[in-house]
Amino acid sequence: MESEFPQRAPIRIETTATNDNRSYHVSSLKIAERLGYRPSRTIEDAIRDLSRAFKAGKFENSLASDDYINVRVVKKLGLR
């Protein structure tokens, strides 16, 4: 990640065990066991791709546009 944003401090990805039932616990074990599918890319790959896309300006007006804010789209469509 440092090569994507050399001006920033290194970003660490940390995972913490929890027994909080409100947390989202995700496991791909069932998909791997039943379908034999294992992803070829990692979370780090996805983060790297996103940071490159942001730097390249591919997400125009992403902090204000309805295209990126689900709550606004749901309200606009009257789905609340």
Biopython code that builds the backbone (N, CA, C, O; Angstrom):
import numpy as np
from Bio.PDB.StructureBuilder import StructureBuilder

atoms = [
    (1, "MET", "N", (0.807, -1.196, 0.000)),
    (1, "MET", "CA", (0.000, 0.000, 0.000)),
    (1, "MET", "C", (0.847, 1.256, 0.000)),
    (1, "MET", "O", (0.434, 2.295, -0.514)),
    (2, "GLU", "N", (2.015, 1.158, 0.570)),
    (2, "GLU", "CA", (2.859, 2.344, 0.653)),
    (2, "GLU", "C", (3.173, 2.905, -0.724)),
    (2, "GLU", "O", (3.332, 4.116, -0.878)),
    (3, "SER", "N", (3.265, 2.039, -1.724)),
    (3, "SER", "CA", (3.578, 2.526, -3.065)),
    (3, "SER", "C", (2.417, 3.302, -3.676)),
    (3, "SER", "O", (2.632, 4.120, -4.570)),
    (4, "GLU", "N", (1.193, 3.064, -3.212)),
    (4, "GLU", "CA", (0.028, 3.777, -3.735)),
    (4, "GLU", "C", (-0.055, 5.193, -3.173)),
    (4, "GLU", "O", (-0.391, 6.128, -3.898)),
    (5, "PHE", "N", (0.245, 5.354, -1.899)),
    (5, "PHE", "CA", (0.192, 6.651, -1.239)),
    (5, "PHE", "C", (1.449, 6.826, -0.391)),
    (5, "PHE", "O", (1.392, 6.728, 0.835)),
    (6, "PRO", "N", (2.572, 7.083, -1.036)),
    (6, "PRO", "CA", (3.834, 7.172, -0.286)),
    (6, "PRO", "C", (3.852, 8.299, 0.739)),
    (6, "PRO", "O", (4.636, 8.251, 1.687)),
    (7, "GLN", "N", (3.006, 9.313, 0.571)),
    (7, "GLN", "CA", (2.973, 10.429, 1.498)),
    (7, "GLN", "C", (2.226, 10.083, 2.784)),
    (7, "GLN", "O", (2.288, 10.840, 3.752)),
    (8, "ARG", "N", (1.535, 8.975, 2.808)),
    (8, "ARG", "CA", (0.761, 8.550, 3.973)),
    (8, "ARG", "C", (1.540, 7.523, 4.784)),
    (8, "ARG", "O", (2.409, 6.822, 4.265)),
    (9, "ALA", "N", (1.215, 7.455, 6.044)),
    (9, "ALA", "CA", (1.822, 6.427, 6.888)),
    (9, "ALA", "C", (1.337, 5.059, 6.415)),
    (9, "ALA", "O", (0.265, 4.970, 5.817)),
    (10, "PRO", "N", (2.080, 4.011, 6.660)),
    (10, "PRO", "CA", (1.618, 2.675, 6.263)),
    (10, "PRO", "C", (0.253, 2.360, 6.886)),
    (10, "PRO", "O", (-0.011, 2.691, 8.042)),
    (11, "ILE", "N", (-0.594, 1.719, 6.100)),
    (11, "ILE", "CA", (-1.927, 1.347, 6.564)),
    (11, "ILE", "C", (-1.897, -0.132, 6.907)),
    (11, "ILE", "O", (-1.582, -0.974, 6.067)),
    (12, "ARG", "N", (-2.227, -0.431, 8.145)),
    (12, "ARG", "CA", (-2.264, -1.827, 8.579)),
    (12, "ARG", "C", (-3.703, -2.311, 8.553)),
    (12, "ARG", "O", (-4.620, -1.572, 8.910)),
    (13, "ILE", "N", (-3.896, -3.537, 8.137)),
    (13, "ILE", "CA", (-5.208, -4.171, 8.216)),
    (13, "ILE", "C", (-5.176, -5.068, 9.436)),
    (13, "ILE", "O", (-4.358, -5.984, 9.530)),
    (14, "GLU", "N", (-6.073, -4.796, 10.370)),
    (14, "GLU", "CA", (-6.117, -5.565, 11.598)),
    (14, "GLU", "C", (-7.460, -6.262, 11.720)),
    (14, "GLU", "O", (-8.497, -5.696, 11.375)),
    (15, "THR", "N", (-7.436, -7.473, 12.204)),
    (15, "THR", "CA", (-8.670, -8.186, 12.503)),
    (15, "THR", "C", (-8.684, -8.480, 13.995)),
    (15, "THR", "O", (-7.649, -8.772, 14.593)),
    (16, "THR", "N", (-9.844, -8.401, 14.573)),
    (16, "THR", "CA", (-9.990, -8.601, 16.010)),
    (16, "THR", "C", (-11.103, -9.603, 16.258)),
    (16, "THR", "O", (-12.209, -9.461, 15.736)),
    (17, "ALA", "N", (-10.808, -10.598, 17.044)),
    (17, "ALA", "CA", (-11.827, -11.587, 17.408)),
    (17, "ALA", "C", (-12.878, -10.911, 18.282)),
    (17, "ALA", "O", (-12.559, -10.049, 19.102)),
    (18, "THR", "N", (-14.121, -11.307, 18.100)),
    (18, "THR", "CA", (-15.200, -10.719, 18.894)),
    (18, "THR", "C", (-16.327, -11.730, 19.062)),
    (18, "THR", "O", (-16.517, -12.609, 18.222)),
    (19, "ASN", "N", (-17.059, -11.598, 20.138)),
    (19, "ASN", "CA", (-18.266, -12.401, 20.334)),
    (19, "ASN", "C", (-19.501, -11.513, 20.244)),
    (19, "ASN", "O", (-20.586, -11.921, 20.660)),
    (20, "ASP", "N", (-19.353, -10.324, 19.715)),
    (20, "ASP", "CA", (-20.448, -9.372, 19.546)),
    (20, "ASP", "C", (-21.329, -9.854, 18.402)),
    (20, "ASP", "O", (-20.893, -9.879, 17.251)),
    (21, "ASN", "N", (-22.559, -10.236, 18.708)),
    (21, "ASN", "CA", (-23.475, -10.761, 17.692)),
    (21, "ASN", "C", (-23.880, -9.731, 16.652)),
    (21, "ASN", "O", (-24.404, -10.085, 15.596)),
    (22, "ARG", "N", (-23.640, -8.456, 16.944)),
    (22, "ARG", "CA", (-23.995, -7.427, 15.970)),
    (22, "ARG", "C", (-22.977, -7.336, 14.856)),
    (22, "ARG", "O", (-23.245, -6.720, 13.824)),
    (23, "SER", "N", (-21.835, -7.926, 15.036)),
    (23, "SER", "CA", (-20.782, -7.858, 14.022)),
    (23, "SER", "C", (-21.126, -8.764, 12.850)),
    (23, "SER", "O", (-21.824, -9.768, 12.999)),
    (24, "TYR", "N", (-20.624, -8.389, 11.694)),
    (24, "TYR", "CA", (-20.792, -9.223, 10.522)),
    (24, "TYR", "C", (-19.636, -10.203, 10.476)),
    (24, "TYR", "O", (-18.474, -9.807, 10.384)),
    (25, "HIS", "N", (-19.959, -11.465, 10.540)),
    (25, "HIS", "CA", (-18.936, -12.504, 10.451)),
    (25, "HIS", "C", (-19.084, -13.148, 9.087)),
    (25, "HIS", "O", (-20.142, -13.685, 8.760)),
    (26, "VAL", "N", (-18.048, -13.096, 8.304)),
    (26, "VAL", "CA", (-18.110, -13.601, 6.943)),
    (26, "VAL", "C", (-17.127, -14.743, 6.789)),
    (26, "VAL", "O", (-15.967, -14.653, 7.189)),
    (27, "SER", "N", (-17.621, -15.814, 6.201)),
    (27, "SER", "CA", (-16.758, -16.945, 5.904)),
    (27, "SER", "C", (-17.088, -17.436, 4.504)),
    (27, "SER", "O", (-18.256, -17.574, 4.141)),
    (28, "SER", "N", (-16.061, -17.695, 3.732)),
    (28, "SER", "CA", (-16.259, -18.226, 2.386)),
    (28, "SER", "C", (-16.042, -19.727, 2.351)),
    (28, "SER", "O", (-15.965, -20.325, 1.277)),
    (29, "LEU", "N", (-15.943, -20.334, 3.521)),
    (29, "LEU", "CA", (-15.663, -21.766, 3.609)),
    (29, "LEU", "C", (-16.719, -22.602, 2.883)),
    (29, "LEU", "O", (-16.371, -23.542, 2.168)),
    (30, "LYS", "N", (-17.990, -22.277, 3.054)),
    (30, "LYS", "CA", (-19.065, -23.041, 2.426)),
    (30, "LYS", "C", (-18.974, -22.969, 0.901)),
    (30, "LYS", "O", (-19.187, -23.970, 0.216)),
    (31, "ILE", "N", (-18.665, -21.809, 0.382)),
    (31, "ILE", "CA", (-18.510, -21.639, -1.069)),
    (31, "ILE", "C", (-17.342, -22.488, -1.565)),
    (31, "ILE", "O", (-17.437, -23.159, -2.593)),
    (32, "ALA", "N", (-16.247, -22.448, -0.822)),
    (32, "ALA", "CA", (-15.073, -23.240, -1.209)),
    (32, "ALA", "C", (-15.376, -24.732, -1.158)),
    (32, "ALA", "O", (-15.007, -25.475, -2.068)),
    (33, "GLU", "N", (-16.043, -25.166, -0.103)),
    (33, "GLU", "CA", (-16.335, -26.594, 0.067)),
    (33, "GLU", "C", (-17.340, -27.108, -0.951)),
    (33, "GLU", "O", (-17.136, -28.166, -1.547)),
    (34, "ARG", "N", (-18.418, -26.372, -1.154)),
    (34, "ARG", "CA", (-19.504, -26.869, -2.015)),
    (34, "ARG", "C", (-19.298, -26.575, -3.494)),
    (34, "ARG", "O", (-19.674, -27.382, -4.344)),
    (35, "LEU", "N", (-18.714, -25.444, -3.804)),
    (35, "LEU", "CA", (-18.563, -25.058, -5.206)),
    (35, "LEU", "C", (-17.125, -25.165, -5.698)),
    (35, "LEU", "O", (-16.866, -25.117, -6.901)),
    (36, "GLY", "N", (-16.199, -25.310, -4.764)),
    (36, "GLY", "CA", (-14.801, -25.382, -5.150)),
    (36, "GLY", "C", (-14.222, -24.043, -5.584)),
    (36, "GLY", "O", (-13.163, -23.984, -6.209)),
    (37, "TYR", "N", (-14.928, -22.970, -5.247)),
    (37, "TYR", "CA", (-14.464, -21.645, -5.653)),
    (37, "TYR", "C", (-13.583, -21.036, -4.571)),
    (37, "TYR", "O", (-13.940, -21.016, -3.393)),
    (38, "ARG", "N", (-12.455, -20.552, -4.986)),
    (38, "ARG", "CA", (-11.567, -19.798, -4.108)),
    (38, "ARG", "C", (-11.136, -18.548, -4.880)),
    (38, "ARG", "O", (-10.652, -18.652, -6.007)),
    (39, "PRO", "N", (-11.309, -17.379, -4.284)),
    (39, "PRO", "CA", (-10.966, -16.148, -4.998)),
    (39, "PRO", "C", (-9.475, -16.093, -5.317)),
    (39, "PRO", "O", (-8.636, -16.559, -4.546)),
    (40, "SER", "N", (-9.174, -15.517, -6.461)),
    (40, "SER", "CA", (-7.769, -15.388, -6.865)),
    (40, "SER", "C", (-7.187, -14.050, -6.423)),
    (40, "SER", "O", (-5.975, -13.842, -6.488)),
    (41, "ARG", "N", (-8.048, -13.153, -5.978)),
    (41, "ARG", "CA", (-7.585, -11.829, -5.547)),
    (41, "ARG", "C", (-7.891, -11.644, -4.067)),
    (41, "ARG", "O", (-8.789, -12.283, -3.519)),
    (42, "THR", "N", (-7.137, -10.766, -3.437)),
    (42, "THR", "CA", (-7.258, -10.548, -2.001)),
    (42, "THR", "C", (-7.923, -9.206, -1.697)),
    (42, "THR", "O", (-8.158, -8.396, -2.594)),
    (43, "ILE", "N", (-8.218, -8.990, -0.429)),
    (43, "ILE", "CA", (-8.730, -7.696, 0.023)),
    (43, "ILE", "C", (-7.714, -6.603, -0.315)),
    (43, "ILE", "O", (-8.082, -5.507, -0.739)),
    (44, "GLU", "N", (-6.436, -6.918, -0.121)),
    (44, "GLU", "CA", (-5.388, -5.949, -0.431)),
    (44, "GLU", "C", (-5.409, -5.571, -1.910)),
    (44, "GLU", "O", (-5.194, -4.409, -2.255)),
    (45, "ASP", "N", (-5.668, -6.550, -2.790)),
    (45, "ASP", "CA", (-5.790, -6.259, -4.226)),
    (45, "ASP", "C", (-6.924, -5.272, -4.479)),
    (45, "ASP", "O", (-6.774, -4.327, -5.254)),
    (46, "ALA", "N", (-8.060, -5.497, -3.820)),
    (46, "ALA", "CA", (-9.227, -4.625, -4.006)),
    (46, "ALA", "C", (-8.927, -3.209, -3.517)),
    (46, "ALA", "O", (-9.287, -2.232, -4.174)),
    (47, "ILE", "N", (-8.274, -3.102, -2.371)),
    (47, "ILE", "CA", (-7.928, -1.783, -1.834)),
    (47, "ILE", "C", (-6.968, -1.063, -2.776)),
    (47, "ILE", "O", (-7.107, 0.133, -3.032)),
    (48, "ARG", "N", (-6.011, -1.799, -3.278)),
    (48, "ARG", "CA", (-5.039, -1.209, -4.217)),
    (48, "ARG", "C", (-5.763, -0.716, -5.485)),
    (48, "ARG", "O", (-5.503, 0.390, -5.959)),
    (49, "ASP", "N", (-6.661, -1.533, -6.024)),
    (49, "ASP", "CA", (-7.429, -1.136, -7.214)),
    (49, "ASP", "C", (-8.253, 0.122, -6.951)),
    (49, "ASP", "O", (-8.281, 1.035, -7.775)),
    (50, "LEU", "N", (-8.923, 0.165, -5.798)),
    (50, "LEU", "CA", (-9.731, 1.338, -5.460)),
    (50, "LEU", "C", (-8.880, 2.582, -5.293)),
    (50, "LEU", "O", (-9.254, 3.657, -5.763)),
    (51, "SER", "N", (-7.740, 2.451, -4.629)),
    (51, "SER", "CA", (-6.899, 3.638, -4.437)),
    (51, "SER", "C", (-6.378, 4.154, -5.778)),
    (51, "SER", "O", (-6.280, 5.364, -5.981)),
    (52, "ARG", "N", (-6.048, 3.251, -6.686)),
    (52, "ARG", "CA", (-5.608, 3.681, -8.022)),
    (52, "ARG", "C", (-6.733, 4.382, -8.772)),
    (52, "ARG", "O", (-6.509, 5.389, -9.445)),
    (53, "ALA", "N", (-7.952, 3.840, -8.651)),
    (53, "ALA", "CA", (-9.101, 4.441, -9.338)),
    (53, "ALA", "C", (-9.397, 5.831, -8.786)),
    (53, "ALA", "O", (-9.690, 6.748, -9.553)),
    (54, "PHE", "N", (-9.324, 6.002, -7.458)),
    (54, "PHE", "CA", (-9.532, 7.331, -6.871)),
    (54, "PHE", "C", (-8.468, 8.295, -7.347)),
    (54, "PHE", "O", (-8.779, 9.430, -7.707)),
    (55, "LYS", "N", (-7.214, 7.863, -7.356)),
    (55, "LYS", "CA", (-6.130, 8.738, -7.799)),
    (55, "LYS", "C", (-6.287, 9.117, -9.267)),
    (55, "LYS", "O", (-5.899, 10.214, -9.668)),
    (56, "ALA", "N", (-6.854, 8.220, -10.071)),
    (56, "ALA", "CA", (-7.041, 8.475, -11.496)),
    (56, "ALA", "C", (-8.310, 9.285, -11.774)),
    (56, "ALA", "O", (-8.594, 9.611, -12.927)),
    (57, "GLY", "N", (-9.073, 9.610, -10.726)),
    (57, "GLY", "CA", (-10.282, 10.414, -10.895)),
    (57, "GLY", "C", (-11.453, 9.654, -11.493)),
    (57, "GLY", "O", (-12.330, 10.261, -12.108)),
    (58, "LYS", "N", (-11.486, 8.349, -11.325)),
    (58, "LYS", "CA", (-12.554, 7.542, -11.922)),
    (58, "LYS", "C", (-13.870, 7.597, -11.146)),
    (58, "LYS", "O", (-14.904, 7.160, -11.651)),
    (59, "PHE", "N", (-13.838, 8.123, -9.936)),
    (59, "PHE", "CA", (-15.050, 8.251, -9.131)),
    (59, "PHE", "C", (-15.360, 9.728, -8.979)),
    (59, "PHE", "O", (-15.147, 10.315, -7.918)),
    (60, "GLU", "N", (-15.859, 10.313, -10.037)),
    (60, "GLU", "CA", (-16.121, 11.742, -10.068)),
    (60, "GLU", "C", (-17.185, 12.136, -9.056)),
    (60, "GLU", "O", (-18.276, 11.566, -9.034)),
    (61, "ASN", "N", (-16.862, 13.110, -8.221)),
    (61, "ASN", "CA", (-17.811, 13.658, -7.257)),
    (61, "ASN", "C", (-18.380, 12.576, -6.325)),
    (61, "ASN", "O", (-19.565, 12.597, -5.994)),
    (62, "SER", "N", (-17.536, 11.646, -5.911)),
    (62, "SER", "CA", (-18.004, 10.477, -5.161)),
    (62, "SER", "C", (-18.533, 10.782, -3.767)),
    (62, "SER", "O", (-19.270, 9.969, -3.207)),
    (63, "LEU", "N", (-18.188, 11.909, -3.197)),
    (63, "LEU", "CA", (-18.681, 12.231, -1.857)),
    (63, "LEU", "C", (-19.994, 13.006, -1.872)),
    (63, "LEU", "O", (-20.580, 13.259, -0.820)),
    (64, "ALA", "N", (-20.457, 13.384, -3.067)),
    (64, "ALA", "CA", (-21.686, 14.166, -3.145)),
    (64, "ALA", "C", (-22.714, 13.583, -4.107)),
    (64, "ALA", "O", (-23.907, 13.847, -3.955)),
    (65, "SER", "N", (-22.288, 12.806, -5.083)),
    (65, "SER", "CA", (-23.184, 12.302, -6.119)),
    (65, "SER", "C", (-24.107, 11.204, -5.592)),
    (65, "SER", "O", (-23.683, 10.325, -4.842)),
    (66, "ASP", "N", (-25.369, 11.271, -5.996)),
    (66, "ASP", "CA", (-26.331, 10.225, -5.631)),
    (66, "ASP", "C", (-25.897, 8.848, -6.133)),
    (66, "ASP", "O", (-26.302, 7.831, -5.569)),
    (67, "ASP", "N", (-25.090, 8.805, -7.170)),
    (67, "ASP", "CA", (-24.626, 7.523, -7.705)),
    (67, "ASP", "C", (-23.867, 6.709, -6.662)),
    (67, "ASP", "O", (-23.773, 5.487, -6.780)),
    (68, "TYR", "N", (-23.327, 7.373, -5.648)),
    (68, "TYR", "CA", (-22.511, 6.696, -4.646)),
    (68, "TYR", "C", (-23.126, 6.706, -3.250)),
    (68, "TYR", "O", (-22.504, 6.229, -2.301)),
    (69, "ILE", "N", (-24.325, 7.237, -3.113)),
    (69, "ILE", "CA", (-24.944, 7.357, -1.787)),
    (69, "ILE", "C", (-26.280, 6.616, -1.818)),
    (69, "ILE", "O", (-27.294, 7.164, -2.249)),
    (70, "ASN", "N", (-26.270, 5.372, -1.358)),
    (70, "ASN", "CA", (-27.436, 4.495, -1.447)),
    (70, "ASN", "C", (-28.673, 5.064, -0.768)),
    (70, "ASN", "O", (-29.781, 4.914, -1.282)),
    (71, "VAL", "N", (-28.504, 5.710, 0.372)),
    (71, "VAL", "CA", (-29.657, 6.243, 1.094)),
    (71, "VAL", "C", (-30.410, 7.242, 0.230)),
    (71, "VAL", "O", (-31.641, 7.236, 0.213)),
    (72, "ARG", "N", (-29.708, 8.081, -0.472)),
    (72, "ARG", "CA", (-30.380, 9.062, -1.347)),
    (72, "ARG", "C", (-31.136, 8.373, -2.473)),
    (72, "ARG", "O", (-32.247, 8.780, -2.813)),
    (73, "VAL", "N", (-30.552, 7.347, -3.046)),
    (73, "VAL", "CA", (-31.212, 6.623, -4.139)),
    (73, "VAL", "C", (-32.482, 5.937, -3.625)),
    (73, "VAL", "O", (-33.520, 5.979, -4.285)),
    (74, "VAL", "N", (-32.402, 5.318, -2.468)),
    (74, "VAL", "CA", (-33.562, 4.644, -1.883)),
    (74, "VAL", "C", (-34.673, 5.654, -1.635)),
    (74, "VAL", "O", (-35.833, 5.393, -1.953)),
    (75, "LYS", "N", (-34.326, 6.802, -1.070)),
    (75, "LYS", "CA", (-35.337, 7.841, -0.815)),
    (75, "LYS", "C", (-35.928, 8.364, -2.122)),
    (75, "LYS", "O", (-37.140, 8.552, -2.226)),
    (76, "LYS", "N", (-35.089, 8.597, -3.104)),
    (76, "LYS", "CA", (-35.548, 9.108, -4.396)),
    (76, "LYS", "C", (-36.534, 8.153, -5.052)),
    (76, "LYS", "O", (-37.503, 8.577, -5.683)),
    (77, "LEU", "N", (-36.277, 6.860, -4.895)),
    (77, "LEU", "CA", (-37.143, 5.845, -5.489)),
    (77, "LEU", "C", (-38.358, 5.534, -4.615)),
    (77, "LEU", "O", (-39.230, 4.762, -5.012)),
    (78, "GLY", "N", (-38.414, 6.134, -3.431)),
    (78, "GLY", "CA", (-39.544, 5.906, -2.523)),
    (78, "GLY", "C", (-39.532, 4.514, -1.912)),
    (78, "GLY", "O", (-40.592, 3.946, -1.651)),
    (79, "LEU", "N", (-38.364, 3.963, -1.684)),
    (79, "LEU", "CA", (-38.261, 2.602, -1.164)),
    (79, "LEU", "C", (-38.020, 2.543, 0.337)),
    (79, "LEU", "O", (-37.701, 1.476, 0.863)),
    (80, "ARG", "N", (-38.161, 3.643, 1.026)),
    (80, "ARG", "CA", (-37.870, 3.627, 2.460)),
    (80, "ARG", "C", (-38.966, 3.086, 3.293)),
    (80, "ARG", "O", (-38.838, 3.022, 4.516)),
]
sb = StructureBuilder()
sb.init_structure("model")
sb.init_model(0)
sb.init_chain("A")
sb.init_seg("    ")
for serial, (resi, resn, name, xyz) in enumerate(atoms, 1):
    if name == "N":
        sb.init_residue(resn, " ", resi, " ")
    sb.init_atom(name, np.array(xyz, "f"), 0.0, 1.0, " ", f" {name:<3s}", serial, name[0])
structure = sb.get_structure()
